[in-house]
Amino acid sequence: MGTATMGPLKKRHRVLLLESDPDARNTILAMLKKSGYAVVDAASSDQAMVLIGTHGSPAAISAIPCDIRAPKLKGIEAATYFHVRYPHIPVIVTAAYQDIEWAITLMKHGATDYLVKPVSRNDLVMVLKNAVDRFVMVNREQL
C-alpha cells in the first residue's frame, strides 16, 4: 500500500489494481500511489478475488482498474464478475487497443470506463477520481 497523500482526497481511497503485465502493473501502481491512492495489486483475477475479500468489507475498495487480458477472467467476464458481486465498486477496464464496440460491450457488462494503454497519468487520475466520487456518492446514499 502507498503512503503518499493527495490534497483533494479527504480519505485515502484503496484501489484494487488487476494487471497481468508486470511492467504495466508497476507503472500504473506508481501513478496511483503518486496520486495519493492506497493500492492493492493483483496479477490475476483469482488473486484479485482473494484480495478483495481480505480487506474487510468490499467497501474498503473504492475502484478496480482491470486489465482486459487478466488471467482467468478476461475483460467482459471480469467486469461482469465484479459488477455482480460488488455492484457499488466501479470497474475501469484497460486495454492495449481501442475498440468502440468492445468498450460499449464492456460497459453493458458493468465496466464504468475503458482506457487504452499506455494509460497517461492524467487520464487515469481523472477517470479514477470520477469513479471514486461515484463510489462515495453511492455509499453515502446507502447509509
Buried (B, 14 or more C-beta within 10 A) or exposed (E): EBEEEBEEBEEBBBBBBBBBBEEBBEBBBEBBBEBBBBBBBBBBBEBBBEBBEEBEEBBBBBBBBBBBBBBBBBBBEBBBBBBEEBEBBBBBBBBEEEEEEBBEBBBEBBBBBBBBBEBEBEEBBEBBBBBBBBBBEEEEEEE
